[in-house]
Amino acid sequence: MTDPGLLVLVVALPLVAALISLVCSARLQIALALVFQVGTFGVALALIARILVVGRIDAFAHWLYLDSLSAVVMLVAAVVSVLATFYSAGYLRHELQHRVIKTDELRKYFVLFHLFVFAMLLVTIAGNLGLLWTAISATTLASAPLVDFYGSHEPLEAAWKYIVLTVAGSLLALLGLLLLYQSGVASLGNSYDFSIPVLAGAASHLSPTLASTAFLLILVGFGTKAGLAPMHTWLPDAHSQAPSPICAMLSGAELNCAMLGIFRVYTLTAPAAGAATLRTGMLVFGLVSMSVAVVFLISQRNFKRLLAYSSVEQMGLISVGVGLGNPVALIGALLLVVTHGFTKCLMFFATGNLVLRFRSTTIPEIRGVVRAMPWTAVLLIGGALAIAGAPPFGVFISEFSIIAGAFAGHFWVLGALVAALLLLGFIPLVAPFHRMTFSNADTGGEVAQAELSAVTLLPALVLLGAVLVIGVWIPNPLNQLLHHAAAVMTR
């Protein structure tokens, strides 16, 4: 199949799956989802392999566009989506067996699930900034009803907060894009293609004032969706109420899609506005996000909200890495996109097993996990150490690279501050999961079978293995992809 054909196919498969799910029997939803999402994953890998050879794929008059930068996010979105599909199979079967949900609700879940995957993958191949904005906004429309999947008061409130704040952010981002378009008019005329390749060719001729203002608006707008503080407040509520597989997709993949929007506009506006000016904005929002996250990590009693604030911290660190701007820090930030996505997905799978077993997300109410659920205990402790940045996991290498980049650029105080914030966040992240796992408590009877099934354990084990391997040795294809993506951001 041709490269443009693959670009179409990677978004067509989840869209077709959503349409078929509308009319498919509820009992066939899981099998249908597995078939289509595995197919989508295979196409995404084929596209990423092509990018390593050809550098970029441009199709349909720039409407579809994939390069190394967006391929990094595509890799994370594809891996998280296919593993979340497998985990959903075990998770939802358990919910059906215990009559938490009804069979008919599977249709709603998987239609929205496929649309969510479609929207995220569309973000990664959008070559027109208008299409990019539409795709990022569509991720909210597809995922918000999933946040409210259980239908009680608190999920509904969280879903509406998610919608209101991210839509407000999208409107700010839209204003930024309109300013960027107006800046392009001055250089390219009243009618031009608002696409990434065309704007990249004219980037140095844009109005510096309009370019910098547009980037700031988009940083705040898409930063709201990415979970950057102080626009992050929807994120802990949504993560605490959504089903665990959806939490994995929200934190592991969707946040990175919003960051990709920021990355794109950064590369297009830096030549005119000045990279130093834009980097200052990234550094400020990054440090604020890390600081806010550390404060709230210390006081959490809900482990899903704890993981949500960890995402705020990691998104802030990615912003800092980009703000530093040198190759070491940039590669560290892009590697963190991958390692955080995988590790946070792992943690929501592991804690999803806790929800299935204990029917609680409150940390003091869960004890003795190592006796009740030994395999989940391994995932929980391994994942907690990984997401907190302990060696030899991939997040540690990412964080170390960003700090090393700060020191290499002679930002000594900034590097020390980032390291201090990461150290302050380490114990609040690891200690609660240690207490839940190793404390002595009566587990209250037999462990539910679904919590020990391969379907609820294997996806997380795959991710734990992946982040451990990346921490010890970065596979050459991934290493090439990261270096090429960093080169895209420094052109």
Secondary structure, DSSP 4 states (H G I P E B T S, - for coil): --HHHHHHHHHHHHHHHHHHHHHS-GGGHHHHHHHHHHHHHHHHHHHHHHHHHHSEEEETTTTEEEEHHHHHHHHHHHHHHHHHHHHHHHHHHHHHHTTSS-TTHHHHHHHHHHHHHHHHHHHHHB-BHHHHHHHHHHHHHHHHHHHTTT-SHHHHHHHHHHHHHHHHHHHHHHHHHHHHHHHHHHHH-SS---BHHHHHHHGGGS-HHHHHHHHHHHHHHHHHHHT-TTS-THHHHHHHHS-HHHHHHIIIIIHHHHHHHHHHHHHHHHHHH-HHHHHHHHHHHHHHHHHHHHHHHHT--BHHHHHHHHHHHHHHHHHHHHHH-SHHHHHHHHHHHHHHHHHHHHHHHHHHHHHHHHS--BGGG---HHHH-HHHHHHHHHHHHHHTT-TTSHHHHHHHHHHHHHHHTT-HHHHHHHHHHHHHHHHHHHHHHHHHHHS-----SSPPGGGGSHHHHHHHHHHHHHHHHHHH---HHHHHHHHHHHHHHT-
